[in-house]
Amino acid sequence: MGAPFDTGTWNGITESMYNAAGAEALWLFISIALCCLALWMGHKHESESYEKAENDK
């Protein structure tokens, strides 16, 4: 990633440094996809469990 300044050290840096500027949308879509995947897998597991419980009666 490299340092966003020329000195190569943190000496004299007074403001915040954020190296991921511009990548927020990527992480937003990754997190949305992971949430959807978790919901889909949970629904699938619960559906299979309920079907198995119904068949065991």
All heavy atoms as TSV, in Angstrom:
chain	resi	resn	atom	element	x	y	z
A	1	MET	N	N	0.813	-1.183	0.000
A	1	MET	CA	C	0.000	0.000	0.000
A	1	MET	C	C	0.860	1.252	0.000
A	1	MET	O	O	0.486	2.229	-0.592
A	1	MET	CB	C	-0.909	-0.001	1.211
A	1	MET	CG	C	-2.054	-0.913	1.112
A	1	MET	SD	S	-3.335	-0.113	2.037
A	1	MET	CE	C	-4.423	-1.395	2.328
A	2	GLY	N	N	1.928	1.222	0.729
A	2	GLY	CA	C	2.793	2.394	0.760
A	2	GLY	C	C	2.286	3.469	1.693
A	2	GLY	O	O	1.130	3.488	2.093
A	3	ALA	N	N	3.167	4.358	2.035
A	3	ALA	CA	C	2.821	5.460	2.920
A	3	ALA	C	C	2.288	6.633	2.093
A	3	ALA	O	O	2.817	6.918	1.027
A	3	ALA	CB	C	4.044	5.891	3.716
A	4	PRO	N	N	1.269	7.324	2.588
A	4	PRO	CA	C	0.703	8.448	1.844
A	4	PRO	C	C	1.464	9.755	2.049
A	4	PRO	O	O	0.928	10.817	1.846
A	4	PRO	CB	C	-0.718	8.536	2.402
A	4	PRO	CG	C	-0.592	8.030	3.778
A	4	PRO	CD	C	0.480	6.968	3.735
A	5	PHE	N	N	2.709	9.668	2.471
A	5	PHE	CA	C	3.524	10.853	2.691
A	5	PHE	C	C	4.967	10.528	2.328
A	5	PHE	O	O	5.332	9.379	2.157
A	5	PHE	CB	C	3.414	11.331	4.143
A	5	PHE	CG	C	3.454	10.210	5.155
A	5	PHE	CD1	C	4.646	9.716	5.642
A	5	PHE	CD2	C	2.276	9.641	5.596
A	5	PHE	CE1	C	4.677	8.679	6.549
A	5	PHE	CE2	C	2.298	8.598	6.506
A	5	PHE	CZ	C	3.492	8.117	6.980
A	6	ASP	N	N	5.805	11.553	2.221
A	6	ASP	CA	C	7.157	11.376	1.689
A	6	ASP	C	C	8.211	10.996	2.709
A	6	ASP	O	O	9.254	10.457	2.344
A	6	ASP	CB	C	7.612	12.663	0.994
A	6	ASP	CG	C	6.732	12.988	-0.199
A	6	ASP	OD1	O	6.202	12.032	-0.799
A	6	ASP	OD2	O	6.590	14.182	-0.512
A	7	THR	N	N	8.008	11.254	3.988
A	7	THR	CA	C	9.071	11.051	4.972
A	7	THR	C	C	9.346	9.586	5.257
A	7	THR	O	O	10.448	9.234	5.629
A	7	THR	CB	C	8.721	11.756	6.294
A	7	THR	OG1	O	7.520	11.174	6.812
A	7	THR	CG2	C	8.535	13.238	6.091
A	8	GLY	N	N	8.355	8.736	5.117
A	8	GLY	CA	C	8.542	7.318	5.407
A	8	GLY	C	C	8.354	6.964	6.869
A	8	GLY	O	O	8.447	5.809	7.250
A	9	THR	N	N	8.110	7.951	7.713
A	9	THR	CA	C	7.835	7.698	9.130
A	9	THR	C	C	6.565	8.451	9.523
A	9	THR	O	O	6.084	9.324	8.801
A	9	THR	CB	C	8.992	8.169	10.037
A	9	THR	OG1	O	9.056	9.597	9.981
A	9	THR	CG2	C	10.315	7.572	9.603
A	10	TRP	N	N	6.067	8.130	10.696
A	10	TRP	CA	C	4.875	8.800	11.203
A	10	TRP	C	C	5.222	10.081	11.951
A	10	TRP	O	O	4.332	10.776	12.432
A	10	TRP	CB	C	4.099	7.863	12.122
A	10	TRP	CG	C	3.390	6.790	11.366
A	10	TRP	CD1	C	3.791	5.506	11.205
A	10	TRP	CD2	C	2.172	6.920	10.638
A	10	TRP	NE1	N	2.905	4.818	10.427
A	10	TRP	CE2	C	1.894	5.661	10.060
A	10	TRP	CE3	C	1.293	7.956	10.402
A	10	TRP	CZ2	C	0.770	5.433	9.277
A	10	TRP	CZ3	C	0.174	7.721	9.633
A	10	TRP	CH2	C	-0.084	6.470	9.080
A	11	ASN	N	N	6.497	10.416	12.079
A	11	ASN	CA	C	6.909	11.633	12.785
A	11	ASN	C	C	6.389	12.860	12.041
A	11	ASN	O	O	6.576	13.004	10.842
A	11	ASN	CB	C	8.429	11.710	12.890
A	11	ASN	CG	C	9.001	10.568	13.707
A	11	ASN	OD1	O	8.300	9.983	14.518
A	11	ASN	ND2	N	10.255	10.252	13.479
A	12	GLY	N	N	5.745	13.738	12.752
A	12	GLY	CA	C	5.243	14.973	12.165
A	12	GLY	C	C	3.868	14.856	11.537
A	12	GLY	O	O	3.335	15.849	11.045
A	13	ILE	N	N	3.268	13.679	11.516
A	13	ILE	CA	C	1.930	13.510	10.958
A	13	ILE	C	C	0.916	13.881	12.035
A	13	ILE	O	O	0.922	13.320	13.123
A	13	ILE	CB	C	1.698	12.056	10.481
A	13	ILE	CG1	C	2.762	11.649	9.474
A	13	ILE	CG2	C	0.301	11.907	9.912
A	13	ILE	CD1	C	2.812	12.526	8.240
A	14	THR	N	N	0.063	14.828	11.737
A	14	THR	CA	C	-0.887	15.306	12.745
A	14	THR	C	C	-2.331	14.951	12.421
A	14	THR	O	O	-3.172	14.938	13.300
A	14	THR	CB	C	-0.784	16.842	12.877
A	14	THR	OG1	O	-1.008	17.435	11.601
A	14	THR	CG2	C	0.593	17.235	13.389
A	15	GLU	N	N	-2.648	14.684	11.175
A	15	GLU	CA	C	-4.022	14.361	10.834
A	15	GLU	C	C	-4.186	12.856	10.617
A	15	GLU	O	O	-3.215	12.118	10.561
A	15	GLU	CB	C	-4.490	15.130	9.594
A	15	GLU	CG	C	-3.782	14.735	8.322
A	15	GLU	CD	C	-2.484	15.498	8.071
A	15	GLU	OE1	O	-2.137	16.413	8.796
A	15	GLU	OE2	O	-1.819	15.127	7.115
A	16	SER	N	N	-5.406	12.436	10.503
A	16	SER	CA	C	-5.701	11.018	10.292
A	16	SER	C	C	-5.315	10.606	8.878
A	16	SER	O	O	-5.432	11.378	7.936
A	16	SER	CB	C	-7.184	10.742	10.492
A	16	SER	OG	O	-7.573	11.079	11.793
A	17	MET	N	N	-4.877	9.372	8.740
A	17	MET	CA	C	-4.565	8.805	7.430
A	17	MET	C	C	-5.494	7.626	7.193
A	17	MET	O	O	-5.619	6.747	8.042
A	17	MET	CB	C	-3.116	8.322	7.358
A	17	MET	CG	C	-2.109	9.420	7.438
A	17	MET	SD	S	-2.222	10.397	5.948
A	17	MET	CE	C	-1.211	11.770	6.391
A	18	TYR	N	N	-6.154	7.604	6.056
A	18	TYR	CA	C	-7.099	6.543	5.710
A	18	TYR	C	C	-6.707	6.014	4.344
A	18	TYR	O	O	-6.896	6.678	3.327
A	18	TYR	CB	C	-8.521	7.102	5.711
A	18	TYR	CG	C	-9.586	6.088	5.415
A	18	TYR	CD1	C	-9.714	4.933	6.182
A	18	TYR	CD2	C	-10.472	6.272	4.374
A	18	TYR	CE1	C	-10.691	4.006	5.921
A	18	TYR	CE2	C	-11.463	5.346	4.100
A	18	TYR	CZ	C	-11.556	4.220	4.887
A	18	TYR	OH	O	-12.532	3.301	4.624
A	19	ASN	N	N	-6.132	4.817	4.316
A	19	ASN	CA	C	-5.604	4.258	3.072
A	19	ASN	C	C	-6.660	3.643	2.169
A	19	ASN	O	O	-6.391	3.396	1.008
A	19	ASN	CB	C	-4.549	3.195	3.383
A	19	ASN	CG	C	-3.280	3.810	3.915
A	19	ASN	OD1	O	-3.007	4.962	3.665
A	19	ASN	ND2	N	-2.525	3.042	4.668
A	20	ALA	N	N	-7.837	3.371	2.674
A	20	ALA	CA	C	-8.852	2.666	1.882
A	20	ALA	C	C	-9.858	3.612	1.235
A	20	ALA	O	O	-10.936	3.193	0.854
A	20	ALA	CB	C	-9.568	1.653	2.754
A	21	ALA	N	N	-9.519	4.867	1.107
A	21	ALA	CA	C	-10.449	5.827	0.505
A	21	ALA	C	C	-10.796	5.396	-0.913
A	21	ALA	O	O	-9.924	5.081	-1.709
A	21	ALA	CB	C	-9.842	7.217	0.502
A	22	GLY	N	N	-12.074	5.348	-1.193
A	22	GLY	CA	C	-12.540	4.952	-2.511
A	22	GLY	C	C	-12.939	3.488	-2.601
A	22	GLY	O	O	-13.529	3.065	-3.582
A	23	ALA	N	N	-12.631	2.693	-1.584
A	23	ALA	CA	C	-12.948	1.266	-1.615
A	23	ALA	C	C	-14.158	0.926	-0.746
A	23	ALA	O	O	-14.445	-0.241	-0.540
A	23	ALA	CB	C	-11.745	0.457	-1.156
A	24	GLU	N	N	-14.847	1.936	-0.256
A	24	GLU	CA	C	-15.977	1.673	0.638
A	24	GLU	C	C	-17.089	0.902	-0.062
A	24	GLU	O	O	-17.705	0.019	0.529
A	24	GLU	CB	C	-16.549	2.980	1.197
A	24	GLU	CG	C	-15.619	3.696	2.135
A	24	GLU	CD	C	-14.695	4.661	1.419
A	24	GLU	OE1	O	-14.747	4.756	0.174
A	24	GLU	OE2	O	-13.900	5.310	2.106
A	25	ALA	N	N	-17.367	1.218	-1.314
A	25	ALA	CA	C	-18.440	0.544	-2.042
A	25	ALA	C	C	-18.137	-0.940	-2.199
A	25	ALA	O	O	-19.032	-1.780	-2.068
A	25	ALA	CB	C	-18.649	1.187	-3.406
A	26	LEU	N	N	-16.894	-1.277	-2.452
A	26	LEU	CA	C	-16.505	-2.687	-2.577
A	26	LEU	C	C	-16.814	-3.437	-1.295
A	26	LEU	O	O	-17.448	-4.497	-1.319
A	26	LEU	CB	C	-15.015	-2.799	-2.911
A	26	LEU	CG	C	-14.434	-4.213	-2.886
A	26	LEU	CD1	C	-15.013	-5.032	-4.018
A	26	LEU	CD2	C	-12.933	-4.159	-2.956
A	27	TRP	N	N	-16.407	-2.902	-0.148
A	27	TRP	CA	C	-16.646	-3.579	1.129
A	27	TRP	C	C	-18.117	-3.588	1.484
A	27	TRP	O	O	-18.605	-4.528	2.123
A	27	TRP	CB	C	-15.808	-2.948	2.233
A	27	TRP	CG	C	-14.361	-3.229	2.015
A	27	TRP	CD1	C	-13.402	-2.343	1.657
A	27	TRP	CD2	C	-13.720	-4.511	2.070
A	27	TRP	NE1	N	-12.208	-2.995	1.500
A	27	TRP	CE2	C	-12.365	-4.319	1.749
A	27	TRP	CE3	C	-14.163	-5.791	2.361
A	27	TRP	CZ2	C	-11.455	-5.376	1.723
A	27	TRP	CZ3	C	-13.265	-6.838	2.330
A	27	TRP	CH2	C	-11.933	-6.623	2.015
A	28	LEU	N	N	-18.853	-2.566	1.075
A	28	LEU	CA	C	-20.294	-2.553	1.305
A	28	LEU	C	C	-20.956	-3.713	0.568
A	28	LEU	O	O	-21.742	-4.460	1.153
A	28	LEU	CB	C	-20.893	-1.229	0.839
A	28	LEU	CG	C	-22.422	-1.146	0.877
A	28	LEU	CD1	C	-22.925	-1.198	2.316
A	28	LEU	CD2	C	-22.895	0.109	0.183
A	29	PHE	N	N	-20.623	-3.895	-0.709
A	29	PHE	CA	C	-21.233	-4.974	-1.484
A	29	PHE	C	C	-20.776	-6.347	-1.000
A	29	PHE	O	O	-21.563	-7.302	-1.014
A	29	PHE	CB	C	-20.952	-4.786	-2.970
A	29	PHE	CG	C	-21.677	-3.605	-3.549
A	29	PHE	CD1	C	-20.985	-2.608	-4.200
A	29	PHE	CD2	C	-23.049	-3.489	-3.426
A	29	PHE	CE1	C	-21.651	-1.506	-4.725
A	29	PHE	CE2	C	-23.735	-2.402	-3.946
A	29	PHE	CZ	C	-23.025	-1.404	-4.601
A	30	ILE	N	N	-19.545	-6.465	-0.539
A	30	ILE	CA	C	-19.079	-7.739	0.021
A	30	ILE	C	C	-19.870	-8.067	1.287
A	30	ILE	O	O	-20.320	-9.200	1.476
A	30	ILE	CB	C	-17.570	-7.704	0.300
A	30	ILE	CG1	C	-16.793	-7.714	-1.025
A	30	ILE	CG2	C	-17.140	-8.865	1.187
A	30	ILE	CD1	C	-15.304	-7.507	-0.880
A	31	SER	N	N	-20.072	-7.083	2.152
A	31	SER	CA	C	-20.817	-7.335	3.392
A	31	SER	C	C	-22.285	-7.641	3.114
A	31	SER	O	O	-22.873	-8.497	3.773
A	31	SER	CB	C	-20.683	-6.153	4.356
A	31	SER	OG	O	-21.252	-4.992	3.808
A	32	ILE	N	N	-22.877	-6.972	2.128
A	32	ILE	CA	C	-24.262	-7.274	1.756
A	32	ILE	C	C	-24.357	-8.705	1.232
A	32	ILE	O	O	-25.274	-9.451	1.588
A	32	ILE	CB	C	-24.779	-6.264	0.719
A	32	ILE	CG1	C	-24.976	-4.897	1.367
A	32	ILE	CG2	C	-26.081	-6.752	0.082
A	32	ILE	CD1	C	-25.274	-3.782	0.381
A	33	ALA	N	N	-23.405	-9.103	0.392
A	33	ALA	CA	C	-23.412	-10.464	-0.157
A	33	ALA	C	C	-23.258	-11.503	0.948
A	33	ALA	O	O	-23.940	-12.538	0.941
A	33	ALA	CB	C	-22.301	-10.622	-1.197
A	34	LEU	N	N	-22.390	-11.246	1.921
A	34	LEU	CA	C	-22.200	-12.197	3.020
A	34	LEU	C	C	-23.453	-12.297	3.886
A	34	LEU	O	O	-23.803	-13.395	4.338
A	34	LEU	CB	C	-20.983	-11.800	3.856
A	34	LEU	CG	C	-19.630	-12.020	3.184
A	34	LEU	CD1	C	-18.510	-11.459	4.055
A	34	LEU	CD2	C	-19.404	-13.492	2.899
A	35	CYS	N	N	-24.131	-11.185	4.112
A	35	CYS	CA	C	-25.384	-11.226	4.879
A	35	CYS	C	C	-26.451	-12.025	4.137
A	35	CYS	O	O	-27.154	-12.837	4.741
A	35	CYS	CB	C	-25.880	-9.813	5.161
A	35	CYS	SG	S	-24.896	-8.924	6.380
A	36	CYS	N	N	-26.565	-11.791	2.836
A	36	CYS	CA	C	-27.544	-12.542	2.040
A	36	CYS	C	C	-27.214	-14.028	2.030
A	36	CYS	O	O	-28.108	-14.871	2.134
A	36	CYS	CB	C	-27.593	-11.995	0.624
A	36	CYS	SG	S	-28.332	-10.356	0.518
A	37	LEU	N	N	-25.940	-14.357	1.916
A	37	LEU	CA	C	-25.517	-15.760	1.940
A	37	LEU	C	C	-25.875	-16.412	3.279
A	37	LEU	O	O	-26.399	-17.530	3.309
A	37	LEU	CB	C	-24.012	-15.864	1.679
A	37	LEU	CG	C	-23.422	-17.264	1.704
A	37	LEU	CD1	C	-23.969	-18.100	0.550
A	37	LEU	CD2	C	-21.906	-17.199	1.644
A	38	ALA	N	N	-25.621	-15.709	4.382
A	38	ALA	CA	C	-25.956	-16.251	5.703
A	38	ALA	C	C	-27.461	-16.461	5.851
A	38	ALA	O	O	-27.901	-17.488	6.393
A	38	ALA	CB	C	-25.435	-15.320	6.793
A	39	LEU	N	N	-28.256	-15.506	5.368
A	39	LEU	CA	C	-29.711	-15.662	5.432
A	39	LEU	C	C	-30.190	-16.830	4.592
A	39	LEU	O	O	-31.044	-17.614	5.024
A	39	LEU	CB	C	-30.393	-14.367	4.973
A	39	LEU	CG	C	-30.311	-13.198	5.934
A	39	LEU	CD1	C	-30.816	-11.930	5.254
A	39	LEU	CD2	C	-31.102	-13.483	7.192
A	40	TRP	N	N	-29.674	-16.961	3.383
A	40	TRP	CA	C	-30.073	-18.056	2.494
A	40	TRP	C	C	-29.691	-19.409	3.089
A	40	TRP	O	O	-30.501	-20.341	3.102
A	40	TRP	CB	C	-29.428	-17.872	1.118
A	40	TRP	CG	C	-29.734	-18.992	0.184
A	40	TRP	CD1	C	-30.926	-19.251	-0.431
A	40	TRP	CD2	C	-28.840	-20.035	-0.216
A	40	TRP	NE1	N	-30.814	-20.390	-1.205
A	40	TRP	CE2	C	-29.539	-20.889	-1.088
A	40	TRP	CE3	C	-27.514	-20.307	0.080
A	40	TRP	CZ2	C	-28.947	-21.999	-1.650
A	40	TRP	CZ3	C	-26.926	-21.424	-0.502
A	40	TRP	CH2	C	-27.652	-22.258	-1.354
A	41	MET	N	N	-28.457	-19.526	3.610
A	41	MET	CA	C	-28.017	-20.806	4.185
A	41	MET	C	C	-28.825	-21.149	5.436
A	41	MET	O	O	-29.167	-22.309	5.658
A	41	MET	CB	C	-26.522	-20.763	4.497
A	41	MET	CG	C	-25.667	-20.745	3.246
A	41	MET	SD	S	-23.901	-20.629	3.591
A	41	MET	CE	C	-23.616	-22.209	4.373
A	42	GLY	N	N	-29.144	-20.134	6.263
A	42	GLY	CA	C	-29.960	-20.376	7.446
A	42	GLY	C	C	-31.357	-20.824	7.087
A	42	GLY	O	O	-31.901	-21.747	7.699
A	43	HIS	N	N	-31.949	-20.195	6.094
A	43	HIS	CA	C	-33.287	-20.588	5.639
A	43	HIS	C	C	-33.271	-22.017	5.094
A	43	HIS	O	O	-34.173	-22.816	5.388
A	43	HIS	CB	C	-33.789	-19.617	4.572
A	43	HIS	CG	C	-35.086	-20.020	3.965
A	43	HIS	ND1	N	-36.269	-19.953	4.652
A	43	HIS	CD2	C	-35.387	-20.518	2.748
A	43	HIS	CE1	C	-37.246	-20.384	3.883
A	43	HIS	NE2	N	-36.737	-20.734	2.709
A	44	LYS	N	N	-32.252	-22.332	4.318
A	44	LYS	CA	C	-32.139	-23.683	3.761
A	44	LYS	C	C	-32.017	-24.728	4.874
A	44	LYS	O	O	-32.689	-25.763	4.863
A	44	LYS	CB	C	-30.923	-23.759	2.842
A	44	LYS	CG	C	-30.726	-25.090	2.189
A	44	LYS	CD	C	-29.503	-25.083	1.295
A	44	LYS	CE	C	-29.241	-26.485	0.783
A	44	LYS	NZ	N	-27.949	-26.619	0.141
A	45	HIS	N	N	-31.195	-24.451	5.864
A	45	HIS	CA	C	-31.002	-25.383	6.977
A	45	HIS	C	C	-32.283	-25.562	7.776
A	45	HIS	O	O	-32.657	-26.692	8.131
A	45	HIS	CB	C	-29.875	-24.889	7.877
A	45	HIS	CG	C	-29.641	-25.776	9.054
A	45	HIS	ND1	N	-30.262	-25.577	10.263
A	45	HIS	CD2	C	-28.865	-26.872	9.195
A	45	HIS	CE1	C	-29.874	-26.517	11.105
A	45	HIS	NE2	N	-29.028	-27.316	10.490
A	46	GLU	N	N	-32.965	-24.453	8.064
A	46	GLU	CA	C	-34.214	-24.539	8.828
A	46	GLU	C	C	-35.284	-25.293	8.052
A	46	GLU	O	O	-36.024	-26.083	8.629
A	46	GLU	CB	C	-34.702	-23.145	9.203
A	46	GLU	CG	C	-33.860	-22.472	10.258
A	46	GLU	CD	C	-33.887	-23.208	11.583
A	46	GLU	OE1	O	-34.982	-23.580	12.046
A	46	GLU	OE2	O	-32.803	-23.413	12.151
A	47	SER	N	N	-35.382	-25.062	6.748
A	47	SER	CA	C	-36.369	-25.773	5.935
A	47	SER	C	C	-36.111	-27.276	5.954
A	47	SER	O	O	-37.043	-28.071	6.115
A	47	SER	CB	C	-36.328	-25.268	4.497
A	47	SER	OG	O	-36.703	-23.922	4.436
A	48	GLU	N	N	-34.858	-27.659	5.818
A	48	GLU	CA	C	-34.510	-29.087	5.864
A	48	GLU	C	C	-34.815	-29.682	7.234
A	48	GLU	O	O	-35.297	-30.811	7.338
A	48	GLU	CB	C	-33.044	-29.281	5.503
A	48	GLU	CG	C	-32.728	-28.986	4.047
A	48	GLU	CD	C	-31.237	-28.977	3.746
A	48	GLU	OE1	O	-30.426	-29.109	4.686
A	48	GLU	OE2	O	-30.896	-28.814	2.562
A	49	SER	N	N	-34.550	-28.923	8.289
A	49	SER	CA	C	-34.815	-29.416	9.645
A	49	SER	C	C	-36.303	-29.610	9.885
A	49	SER	O	O	-36.720	-30.613	10.487
A	49	SER	CB	C	-34.248	-28.443	10.682
A	49	SER	OG	O	-32.853	-28.366	10.569
A	50	TYR	N	N	-37.115	-28.653	9.437
A	50	TYR	CA	C	-38.566	-28.790	9.606
A	50	TYR	C	C	-39.109	-29.954	8.795
A	50	TYR	O	O	-39.979	-30.686	9.260
A	50	TYR	CB	C	-39.284	-27.491	9.223
A	50	TYR	CG	C	-39.244	-26.455	10.313
A	50	TYR	CD1	C	-38.515	-25.285	10.151
A	50	TYR	CD2	C	-39.943	-26.631	11.502
A	50	TYR	CE1	C	-38.465	-24.320	11.149
A	50	TYR	CE2	C	-39.910	-25.685	12.503
A	50	TYR	CZ	C	-39.174	-24.529	12.326
A	50	TYR	OH	O	-39.139	-23.585	13.315
A	51	GLU	N	N	-38.618	-30.141	7.577
A	51	GLU	CA	C	-39.059	-31.277	6.774
A	51	GLU	C	C	-38.680	-32.594	7.433
A	51	GLU	O	O	-39.479	-33.528	7.461
A	51	GLU	CB	C	-38.449	-31.194	5.378
A	51	GLU	CG	C	-39.073	-30.133	4.497
A	51	GLU	CD	C	-38.407	-30.049	3.143
A	51	GLU	OE1	O	-37.646	-30.965	2.784
A	51	GLU	OE2	O	-38.635	-29.041	2.439
A	52	LYS	N	N	-37.481	-32.671	7.982
A	52	LYS	CA	C	-37.052	-33.895	8.661
A	52	LYS	C	C	-37.905	-34.165	9.894
A	52	LYS	O	O	-38.297	-35.299	10.163
A	52	LYS	CB	C	-35.581	-33.784	9.053
A	52	LYS	CG	C	-35.037	-35.029	9.676
A	52	LYS	CD	C	-33.569	-34.904	10.023
A	52	LYS	CE	C	-33.086	-36.170	10.686
A	52	LYS	NZ	N	-31.711	-36.055	11.154
A	53	ALA	N	N	-38.242	-33.097	10.647
A	53	ALA	CA	C	-39.073	-33.253	11.840
A	53	ALA	C	C	-40.474	-33.714	11.460
A	53	ALA	O	O	-41.077	-34.534	12.160
A	53	ALA	CB	C	-39.126	-31.953	12.617
A	54	GLU	N	N	-41.017	-33.204	10.370
A	54	GLU	CA	C	-42.344	-33.624	9.901
A	54	GLU	C	C	-42.341	-35.087	9.468
A	54	GLU	O	O	-43.283	-35.809	9.731
A	54	GLU	CB	C	-42.783	-32.747	8.722
A	54	GLU	CG	C	-43.267	-31.387	9.130
A	54	GLU	CD	C	-44.567	-31.426	9.907
A	54	GLU	OE1	O	-45.442	-32.237	9.557
A	54	GLU	OE2	O	-44.675	-30.656	10.867
A	55	ASN	N	N	-41.274	-35.518	8.824
A	55	ASN	CA	C	-41.181	-36.909	8.361
A	55	ASN	C	C	-40.959	-37.890	9.505
A	55	ASN	O	O	-41.304	-39.059	9.396
A	55	ASN	CB	C	-40.078	-37.057	7.321
A	55	ASN	CG	C	-40.392	-36.337	6.033
A	55	ASN	OD1	O	-41.546	-36.091	5.736
A	55	ASN	ND2	N	-39.359	-35.988	5.305
A	56	ASP	N	N	-40.390	-37.437	10.602
A	56	ASP	CA	C	-40.117	-38.300	11.748
A	56	ASP	C	C	-41.352	-38.545	12.610
A	56	ASP	O	O	-41.363	-39.429	13.461
A	56	ASP	CB	C	-38.992	-37.732	12.610
A	56	ASP	CG	C	-37.643	-37.837	11.944
A	56	ASP	OD1	O	-37.513	-38.602	10.976
A	56	ASP	OD2	O	-36.697	-37.132	12.387
A	57	LYS	N	N	-42.418	-37.808	12.419
A	57	LYS	CA	C	-43.616	-37.958	13.252
A	57	LYS	C	C	-44.337	-39.230	12.958
A	57	LYS	O	O	-44.452	-39.801	11.983
A	57	LYS	CB	C	-44.559	-36.779	13.060
A	57	LYS	CG	C	-44.077	-35.551	13.747
A	57	LYS	CD	C	-45.124	-34.453	13.627
A	57	LYS	CE	C	-44.651	-33.226	14.345
A	57	LYS	NZ	N	-45.611	-32.152	14.254
